[in-house]
Amino acid sequence: MVRPDRASLASTAPLDDLLTLLLRQFRRPLALHNVDLKDADAQAIAQAIVQRQPPDARAQAVRDALTRLIAESEAVLKQWNLTFEQAMETGMDAMPGWETTSEFLDLANEKSNAEIRIAAGSALVTALGDCRYLPHLLYLAARDDDDLDTAIARRVLLFQSGVDPAAPDWLARVRAWAEKQQASD
């Protein structure tokens, strides 16, 4: 039996289901920032996003905690003098600071966790109406790969911008929308 890949599922799943799943993945890190997110909360927040309702107090608390988590992950990458985009382009073989297999695995885990939190967190924060992480999502959306983070970034950008995903110039349209959003901030 051939299992569908996660990027294809992220590209086609109902957006509220995708956002609910992403929110659930952040349950433990959010708890470290005093945000107790139950399954029903995640689902309600995701449904409110899809219905284009303004974030309520619970959603705002989640968004604020996510921005702190992203900042923490960016600080992890900064210890290696890497931005998010640079980290995504840097293979583990080019990373300094390891000599043993154990050190390599620890470093790979730390780098990967930071990248995942930044990518998924940026998508959620943007879905919640805060555009400060648009550059991260634009970087991911422009990648020519079948990566899960790319699929999620594209879904959120297309949803927030209202650009038709079938448009041949969808990325240029999304970039133009993003420039307007960042200019108005």
N, C-alpha and C positions, 0 to 999 in steps of 0.2 A: 504494500500500500504506500502510495506517495503522499506525503504530508505537504500541505501548502506551506510556502515559506511565510515567515512573520511579516515581511515587508508587503507582500501581496495582501495578506489579511488586513494590515493597517491601512492599505490603500482603498479597501473596499468595505470594511466593517462600518456599521452605523457610527457616526461621529460620537454620539453620546456614549456608546459602548466603549469606544477607543479611549475617550477622555476618562471614563469611569475606571477603566483598567489602569491608566497612567496614575490617576489619583491614588488608587489602592496601593500601587507600588511604592508610593511615598509615605504610606501610613507610618511606618516606624521612624523614618527621619523627621517627619512632621511632629511626631510625639516628643522628640527630643527638643522641639521648639514650642512645647506646650500646646500643640494643636492635636486634639483627639479626633481623628477622622474615622467615623464608622462607615460601613458599606453604604448605608442609606444616605449618609451625608455626601459621599463621593458621587453616588448616582444622582442625587438632587442637584448638586453643583454642575455636573455634566449636562443634565437636562436643561438647567437654566442657561448655560452657555449656548447650547444649540437653539434654544428659544430666544436667544439674544436679550435676555433679561439682565439688568445691571447686577453686578455682584452684591450679594447680601453680606451681612456681617461675618458669617461663617466662611464664605468664599473669599472675602477680603483678608481674613486671618490666614487662610490657606495660602493666598497669593503672597502675603507679607513673609510668611515662613519660607515659602519656596524661594523668594529673592535672597533670604539669608542663606539658605542651603546652596544656592547657585554661587553666592559670594564665597562661601567656604570652599566650594569645589574649585572656583577660579584661583583661590589662594593656594590650594594644593598644586595646581599646575604652575603657578607663579614660582614656586620653590625650584622649579627646573627652568625658569625664565621662558615659560611657554604660555601663549594665549590659548584659548579654546581651539581656535582654528589651527594654530601651529601644532598643538597636541594631536589633533585628529590626523595631521599629515606626518607626524613623527612616529616611525615604527619603534617597537621596543628595542630593536638592536641598536638604535641610535640614542637610547636613553642612558644617561650616566648614573653612577652611584650603585652599581651592583657588581658583585664578583662571584657569588655563589648562586646556585639554582634557587635556593630559598629566597635570597635577596631579590633575584629576578622576578620570582612569582609574586612576592610582596609588592614590588614596584609596579608590576603589570596590573595587579589588582587595584592598587591605589589610583593609578592613572586611568584605568578603565572605568572605575566607579565615578571618578570626577567627570569624565567625559559624558557618561550616561546621565548623571544628575543634571549636568548643564544642558544637554540636549533635550531631555524630557521635561525638565523644569522650565526651560525657556519656552517650550511649546505650551505648557500649562499656563504660565504667567501671561503669555500672549493671548491665549484663548480666554483668559479672564480679563482681557481688555487693557493690559499694561504692555506697551510696545517697546520697552527699553532693551529687550533681547532680540529685536528683529534682525540685527546683523548676524547673530548665531543661526537663526532659522534660515535666513537668506543664503548663508554659506552652505548649510546642509541641503537646502532645496536645490541648489545649483550643482550639487555633486552628481556625477554620472555613475551611479551605482544602485544596487538593489538593496540598500541598507535600510534597516528598520527606522533609524533616526531620520533618514532622508524622507521616507514615506510619511512619517508623522509630521515633520516640518512642512512638507508640501500640503498635507491635509489642513493643518491649522492656518497656514498662510492663505490658502485658497478660500477657506471658510471665512476668515476675518476680512479678507479683501473683497470678497464677492466675485472674484475673477472666475470665469468659466474654465474648468480644468481641460476642456477640449480645445480651447483657443491655442492656435499654434505658437503664439507669443505670450503664453500665460506667465512665464517667468519675468519677462520684461514688464508686463502689466502689474505683477505683484511688486516688483522693485519700484515702479512708479508710485504705487499705493504706499509702500513702506516709506519712501522719501517724504511723501506728504504727511504721514503720521509722525515721523521723526522731526519734521520742520515745525509741526504744531505743538510738540512737547516742550 
